[in-house]
Amino acid sequence: MTQPDFVPISISVAKFYREAVPLPEIARPAEPKGRRRAVGRLKGSPGPDQGYVLRLIEDVIDKVVIGQRESLSNVKTALQLVASKRASLFGRAPMKSDVDFAVELLRLSEVADDTFVEVRRVLLSGVAHDYIAQRTLSDLFPDELLKLSLAELKEHAEIWDEWMDDQAPLSA
């Protein structure tokens, strides 16, 4: 307790000195060092709070247009992968704009032509149940493409169509 104000303080005790207590250094071996991201084939795209994208997808899943032979679970997983990877490139959690970007990228907002739907169906087949297929699909989209805005993606739709046509032989 401190000394009350009404008690006189002698001059010899007026100053109070205290030695700083050294803080112990805590070792955290699992803490990531720096902002390095694991890169390479099948490494994934780590980012904060990626589970939130599942909630965001539930808001738009009723509006997506899928082909007759496409699986809804494969489409949901593909949307989750694309939106999560895009958000991780910006170092943030997924947002509605990432899900909208994924819907537009996979042409799920409108009825697509039969060739595109068939290529998409083959690319997405089994992705909901196969980890390697998920990583492969995630690696399929270049970072430069995912860094575009939604408006830029719509502007460059013909480039994206050509790229998907190039993927058709790979998916067959």
Secondary structure by P-SEA (a helix, b strand, c coil): ccccccccccccccbbbbcbbbbccccccccccccccccccccccccccccaaaaaaaaccccccccccccaaaaaaaaaaaaaaaaaaacccccaaaaaaaaaaacccccccaaaaaaaaaaaccccccaaaaaaaaaccccccccccaaaaaaaaaaaaaaaaaaccccc
